[in-house]
């Protein structure tokens, strides 16, 4: 009986350390994070500069591609372009998707007026 208790007292911290270590590694090297690191490899043409979570399954993402910044709406089902601009300080041209309706379209118009 004491053998099992000693074994438990040894294995419990070992298992806890392994769980903690695997969670730490996942958080450090989770998918998508490696692309953001500046490695000494070739320069990529596509850069995700910022993402903002908009609920459970939606995100807004700013992507730089071919000298343009593009604001994307990303959900599980689709990806829509909301606005695009030159990488400099040019004005954004908004193209709201046809599926954007009512209140959301008014919210996008208000954001455009504020210059956001």
Helices and strands as residue ranges (DSSP letters): H 2-28, H 33-36, E 47-53, E 59-65, E 68-74, E 79-86, E 93-94, H 102-114
